[in-house]
Amino acid sequence: MDSKLKGRVAVITGGASGLGRASAERFAAEGADLVLADLNARAGEETAAAIAAETGRQVEFVALDVTDEDQTEALMRHAVDAFGRLDVVLAAAGVSSAGYVSGQVTVRIDDPETNYLINKPAADWRRVLDINLTGVMLTARAAAQAMIGLGNGGSIISIASVAGRVPLPGAAEYCVSKAGVIMLTQVLARELADHGIRVNAIGPGFIETPMTAGIRQDPEGLEMVMAMTPLQRFGQPSEIASTALFLASDESSYFTGQTLFPSGGINVG
Ligand SMILES: NC(=O)c1ccc[n+]([C@@H]2O[C@H](COP(=O)([O-])OP(=O)(O)OC[C@H]3O[C@@H](n4cnc5c(N)ncnc54)[C@H](O)[C@@H]3O)[C@@H](O)[C@H]2O)c1
C-alpha cells in the first residue's frame, strides 16, 4: 500500500457512514491517524475500531453535532491534544433533507405537494442550511483556527454536491446549501492562503451510500439518475475517497478554492 498520508493527522466529520467512512478507510490505509466525528456515536465507535484493526493506525472517535460551535472547536482541540498536529480536515457530515436520518430509507424528494419550496415549511429550509452549510462553516473555521495555531498549514476539504450546480426540483434547500459550500470554499481559500491552508470541495453525483438508498429502490428515481448521468451508473464511495485522498495529499499542492466533481459527468452541460 502507498503512504501518501504517512505521519499525517486527519479529522473527518460524518465519519460513521457513507463518504466520510470510505474516506476514513482510505486515509488510514495511506498512513494517516484519524479522529472521526459523527452524531451517531454507536456507528462512529464501531467504524473507528474497525479501521484501527484493519490498518493498525490510531483512530479515535468523538461524538458531535456539527451545528454546535463549541463541539466543533472541542473536536479540533481533541485532535491536537491527542496527536500534536492537524493536517487534514474533511467535512463530510450532511443530510439530504430536514427529515433525513442516516441509514433510513427516504421517500421521493420531487413531489410538488410536499417538496416544492412554495409548500415546504421554512423550518425544513433552516435545518438543512444549519447542518449542510453552517455545519461545514463551523467545522472549517475551527479547523483553520487550530491549523493556524500549529503553524504548519493544512488541507480543508468539504463535501458539497453536484446539486450545488444543478437545480433539483423538490430539493431547493439541499441545492442552496451545497452551492453555499462551493462559495464558502472559494472565500476561505482566499482568506487562508497566507497561512498555507488549502481549501477545496468535492461535488459528487449520485453515490451508493445510505443517503441514496431510497432513490436506488425506486424505479422512477433510478430512471432520473440514469437520464442525468452520462456514465450510466451510481458512483462508489471509494471513488469519492480517491478524490478526497488527492485533495488531502501533496498531489494537489497547487489546488485551492476548487470544487472537483466526481459526478459521472452530470454537470458537463
Ligand atoms: N451519497 C450521495 O450521492 C451524495 C452526493 C453528493 C453529496 N453527498 C454529500 O456527502 C456527504 C455525506 O453523505 P453520505 O452519502 O455519506 O450520507 P450518510 O448518511 O451515509 O452519512 C452522513 C453522516 O453524517 C452524519 N451526520 C448527519 N448530521 C450530522 C450532524 N448534525 N452532526 C454530525 N454528524 C452528522 C450522519 O450520522 C452520517 O454518519 C453529505 O454532505 C452529502 O450531502 C452525498
The ligand as an SDF file (V2000), in Angstrom:
LIG
                    3D

 44 48  0  0  0  0  0  0  0  0999 V2000
  -24.4300    9.9390   -1.4090 N   0  0  0  0  0  0  0  0  0  0  0  0
  -24.5080   10.8090   -2.3940 C   0  0  0  0  0  0  0  0  0  0  0  0
  -24.9790   10.5150   -3.5010 O   0  0  0  0  0  0  0  0  0  0  0  0
  -24.0060   12.2240   -2.1910 C   0  0  0  0  0  0  0  0  0  0  0  0
  -23.8930   13.0350   -3.3190 C   0  0  0  0  0  0  0  0  0  0  0  0
  -23.4220   14.3300   -3.1730 C   0  0  0  0  0  0  0  0  0  0  0  0
  -23.0770   14.8040   -1.9230 C   0  0  0  0  0  0  0  0  0  0  0  0
  -23.2290   13.9980   -0.8310 N   0  0  0  0  0  0  0  0  0  0  0  0
  -22.8710   14.5710    0.4620 C   0  0  0  0  0  0  0  0  0  0  0  0
  -21.8850   13.7870    1.0730 O   0  0  0  0  0  0  0  0  0  0  0  0
  -21.9720   13.9200    2.4900 C   0  0  0  0  0  0  0  0  0  0  0  0
  -22.0160   12.5240    3.1160 C   0  0  0  0  0  0  0  0  0  0  0  0
  -23.2010   11.8710    2.6750 O   0  0  0  0  0  0  0  0  0  0  0  0
  -23.3430   10.2700    2.6330 P   0  0  0  0  0  0  0  0  0  0  0  0
  -23.8910    9.9170    1.3170 O   0  0  0  0  0  0  0  0  0  0  0  0
  -22.0870    9.6640    3.1010 O   0  0  0  0  0  0  0  0  0  0  0  0
  -24.5170   10.0910    3.7000 O   0  0  0  0  0  0  0  0  0  0  0  0
  -24.6080    9.1640    5.0050 P   0  0  0  0  0  0  0  0  0  0  0  0
  -25.9730    9.3680    5.5310 O   0  0  0  0  0  0  0  0  0  0  0  0
  -24.1440    7.8020    4.6790 O   0  0  0  0  0  0  0  0  0  0  0  0
  -23.5350    9.8100    6.0130 O   0  0  0  0  0  0  0  0  0  0  0  0
  -23.7200   11.0730    6.6020 C   0  0  0  0  0  0  0  0  0  0  0  0
  -23.1310   11.0460    8.0090 C   0  0  0  0  0  0  0  0  0  0  0  0
  -23.2660   12.3810    8.5530 O   0  0  0  0  0  0  0  0  0  0  0  0
  -23.7030   12.2420    9.9150 C   0  0  0  0  0  0  0  0  0  0  0  0
  -24.4090   13.4600   10.3320 N   0  0  0  0  0  0  0  0  0  0  0  0
  -25.5930   13.9320    9.8870 C   0  0  0  0  0  0  0  0  0  0  0  0
  -25.9320   15.0500   10.5380 N   0  0  0  0  0  0  0  0  0  0  0  0
  -24.9210   15.3230   11.4040 C   0  0  0  0  0  0  0  0  0  0  0  0
  -24.6740   16.3460   12.3500 C   0  0  0  0  0  0  0  0  0  0  0  0
  -25.5650   17.3420   12.5470 N   0  0  0  0  0  0  0  0  0  0  0  0
  -23.5190   16.3120   13.0660 N   0  0  0  0  0  0  0  0  0  0  0  0
  -22.6340   15.3080   12.8990 C   0  0  0  0  0  0  0  0  0  0  0  0
  -22.8140   14.2950   12.0310 N   0  0  0  0  0  0  0  0  0  0  0  0
  -23.9450   14.3040   11.2830 C   0  0  0  0  0  0  0  0  0  0  0  0
  -24.6120   11.0160    9.9080 C   0  0  0  0  0  0  0  0  0  0  0  0
  -24.7930   10.4790   11.2070 O   0  0  0  0  0  0  0  0  0  0  0  0
  -23.8670   10.0900    8.9530 C   0  0  0  0  0  0  0  0  0  0  0  0
  -22.9570    9.2570    9.6350 O   0  0  0  0  0  0  0  0  0  0  0  0
  -23.2130   14.7580    2.7480 C   0  0  0  0  0  0  0  0  0  0  0  0
  -22.8430   16.1130    2.9410 O   0  0  0  0  0  0  0  0  0  0  0  0
  -23.9920   14.6100    1.4680 C   0  0  0  0  0  0  0  0  0  0  0  0
  -24.8560   15.7000    1.2550 O   0  0  0  0  0  0  0  0  0  0  0  0
  -23.6750   12.7110   -0.9280 C   0  0  0  0  0  0  0  0  0  0  0  0
  1  2  1  0
  2  3  2  0
  2  4  1  0
  4  5  1  0
  4 44  2  0
  5  6  2  0
  6  7  1  0
  7  8  2  0
  8  9  1  0
  8 44  1  0
  9 10  1  0
  9 42  1  0
 10 11  1  0
 11 12  1  0
 11 40  1  0
 12 13  1  0
 13 14  1  0
 14 15  2  0
 14 16  1  0
 14 17  1  0
 17 18  1  0
 18 19  2  0
 18 20  1  0
 18 21  1  0
 21 22  1  0
 22 23  1  0
 23 24  1  0
 23 38  1  0
 24 25  1  0
 25 26  1  0
 25 36  1  0
 26 27  1  0
 26 35  1  0
 27 28  2  0
 28 29  1  0
 29 30  1  0
 29 35  2  0
 30 31  1  0
 30 32  2  0
 32 33  1  0
 33 34  2  0
 34 35  1  0
 36 37  1  0
 36 38  1  0
 38 39  1  0
 40 41  1  0
 40 42  1  0
 42 43  1  0
M  CHG  2   8   1  16  -1
M  END
$$$$
